[in-house]
Every structure is written in structure tokens, then in C-alpha cells.
Amino acid sequence: MRRAVDRLVATIARIATRGLFRSVEVVGFEQLEPGVPRLIVANHFNGFVDPVVIAGALGRLPRFIAKATLWRTPGVPLLLGAAGVLPVHRTVDGGGDNQGTFREVVRELHRGETVAIFPEGTTHDNPHLSPVRTGAARLALDAAHDGVAAMEVVPIGVTFEDKVAVRTRVVVRAGAPIDPASTPYRDAGGEPVGSDDHEAVRRLTDQIHEGLAEVAPDFDDLLDAAEMRRAADVALRSRHLRPLAEVPLAEREALAKRLDRLPPDQRDPIATAAAEYDLLRSTINVRDEVLEPPVSIRVLVVRLVTTALAVFVLAPFAIVGLLANVVPATLVGLAGMAARAPVSKGTNRVLVGLVAFPATWATLAVLDVGDHGLRATVAGITAPLDPLLDLVGGRSGWAASVVLFLALPALGLLAVWLAERASVLYHSYRAVTTTVNRRGQIAGLRERRRALRQLVEDGVAGTDAGPA
């Protein structure tokens, strides 16, 4: 029963992730084969969105560990219980008995399962890691000491392009695994030490922090992050991208992190050049993606034709998706607006969305059959699905309700996809026409762009030539 629930929750997480983000990049997960006892340690920058994204990326539900104070929030214990989340009592919250949770974690690992923990201890809005607490290290050492064979600790970094905006991008990156039973964590007799060895706990905690810093955002402040990301974006966009294509988020984040670690005499000029370029670019209202590679009128025309054809063919189905999902989407938007802290907006959206969307689909699926006053209205909304419903005997019985329940989320995503295609086309057209109208101001901007790109290439070349 537990495995069936886990598969269902993981499927829901994957669907929710695709709804929340227009792009999800997964890097390094090919090493995470099922059946290996594994403790995932991840950064915690976006509340409840983080576990949803991780479960969606894994394609299966790990056994998450969360702070016990979450069980005090009305309605949340039901969700946590369904997902099999284990509570841990933190010292900062007054402490408590964690022995039961620790024993359950070790049992899960003995069965070859995956357990996940956010070792920073809480979620936050900083662009860098908070101090890593010792709980993850103690769990790993105790599991190795208890005889969990071939166990590994895997750092996973979750990076959001913009955690406040909806339908942005996210990258989930798995780092190099850590062996908690390796030589540094064995006693004089060669046996794995447990969490009673405080030096081993400290050493493994430091190693976990270092592993997370390799895969998660770790900038001093938002300005540093913005400067290095802009510099990386400019450099990568010049490497033979298709016109108007986005730089892959995983590549941008990796290069930005690399630039941020350059010596000050190399890093500071890059930061200054990136800030000046972005200031001038925004002043004359020109988008970087239309500067490099250049965008021709032919490219715009081809995009216009393909988008128009897609809208013409798919619009009836997209309208069904729009009408069926407008109420829960509005509730999710209002829930995000109700939170002031950026880190809470995603949490609110996830909690409301996990209830509002399925409840709406189920309600419409039920109202579409039977003999009542609302049936005609619902049937009118879902009329484009008549050929599909005819395959299951028309609008009667449970089969039609199941088909509608499964179709409405897919059609909602279709509506979002079409709207995004149309929006991208419109903004691309505006960007190209702006570039044409500001030809006299573009030359200086292009020169600054070339200078920034050269600084980045010189900095990267310097690290490539340095010692390994």
C-alpha cells in the first residue's frame, strides 16, 4: 500500500512541477539508480516547492524528513502523512525525542530506500546556503554504523530562475556521492563510527556543506548573483545558440558559480562590466537575445506562421483547458499574493494548488454526467472532447468522468503552452522592432557586450590553465 501511495504522490509531484515551471532541467540523476540506500541532502530555498521538485525529478517519492513544527499548521499534517514525511525535533524549537525518527530512517535505508533531508534546517530567501546542521551527518554515520551496506549521501542542488514568478525555470543537479563509511569515518579497528564520534560528525557536516555548495546557489548577495548570471548568460549566448533560444539554466548556473569563484582581480571587472552592460541595455530597452545571435525577419515570420497554425488547430481544446482551470489558477495566484516573503509564495501556491486543481477537475468530471441543471453548462465547456467521450459511451457513467478528470489537467497545460508561445512571439517582435528603431544606440551596447564576453572568456581560460 505504501509503495502504491508513493508512486501516486510522485506522479502528482511530477505533474505539479510541470505546471509550476515551463522548464525543468535535471542533471546528474543518471547515477541515482533505485535500490541503493541513499540519503539525499538538498538546499532549501523555496519552501514546499523544493520537495515537490525533487520528487518530480526523481520520478519516485523519497522518505522526506521535516521539522516537527510543520505538524502544528492546520491541514498540513494530512498532507505530510500522505507523503510519509518523518518529523524531526530541532533544538532551536525546544528539542524532543528523535530516536523513533532516526530508527525509522535506518530501517528505510536497510531496505534500499531513499531518504531526503534539508540539512540547513529551514527554508530562506538568501542566495547562499545557510549553515548546515549536524542532523544529516549523524543520520548517515548511524546508518553506516548499523550496517547499511553501500550507502551514499548525495547532495542535490535546486536552483530557481525566479522563485517569485510563475512559469519560470528550475534546474535540479545531483552532485558527487559521499561515502559515510569511507576511511575518514572509521575507527582504529576499521569499523564505521556512529554519531557519538563528534569529530566525524563535524567532518561529514563540512563535507556535506562543500558538496551542496558545488550544486546549489551560493552567492554572497543578490547583486553578486545577478552580475555573474548576466555575465554567464552573455558568454553562453554567443556559443552558436539558435536565434531567440534561451541559454540552458544548468549551463548558466554552472558558469556563474565558476565566475563568482575567480580571484577578485578577475571577478570584479566582470561584475562591473555586467552591471554596466545591463544598465545600458535596460535603458534603451533592448533584449540581449536579439543581439546575439542576430534575429532575422525570416525567423520571426516562421515563428509567426507556426504559432498561428498551432493556435488555429489547438485553440478549441486550449479554451476548454482555460475555462476548466481558471478558478483554481486564480486561487493559486491569490495564495501567492497573500504571502509577503518570497520564500512563502511558492509554498502557498503548492498547498492551494494541490487541493484546488484536483477538486475542480473532480467536480467538473462528476457534474458532466447525470441529470441536473449544471450538466448543460459543463457539457458546453467540454464540447470539443465529445469525440473522445464517444469512445467510452458518451457522457454517462464513470468512464466519462475518468476521461474528463484525466483530460482537464492536460488541456490546462496546453492552454498555458499556447499562451506562452504567443507571448514569446509578441515580445520577440517588439524586441526586434525596438532594435531596428534604436540602431544608432546599438553600436555602443554591442561593444560593451563584446568586452564583457572577452572578460568572461579570459577568466575561464585562466582557471582552465590553472592547477587542477
Buried (B, 14 or more C-beta within 10 A) or exposed (E): EEEEEBEEBBBBBBBBBBBBBBBBBBBBBEEBEEEBBBBBBBBBBBBBBBBBBBBBBBBBBBBBBBBBBBEEEEEBBEBBEEBBBBBBBBEEBEEEEBEEBBEBBBBBBBEBBBBBBBBBBBBBEBBBBBEBBBBBBBBBBBBBBBEBEEBBBBBBBBBBBEBBEBBBBBBBBBBEBBBBBEEEBBEEEEEBBBBEBEEBBEBBBEBBBEBBBBBBBBBEEEEBBBBBBBBBBBBBBBEEBEBBEBBBBBBBBBBBBBBBEBEEEBBEBBBEBBBEBBEBBEEBEBBBBBBBBEBEEEBBEEBBEEBEEBBEEBBEBBBBBBBBBEBBBEBBBEBBEEBEEBBBBBBBBBBBBBBBBBEBBBBBBBBBBEEEEEBEEBBEBBEBBEEEBEEBEEBBEEBBBEBBBEBBBEBBBBBBBBBEBBEBBEBBBEBBEBBEEEEEBBEEBEEBBBBBBEBBEEBBEEBEEEEE
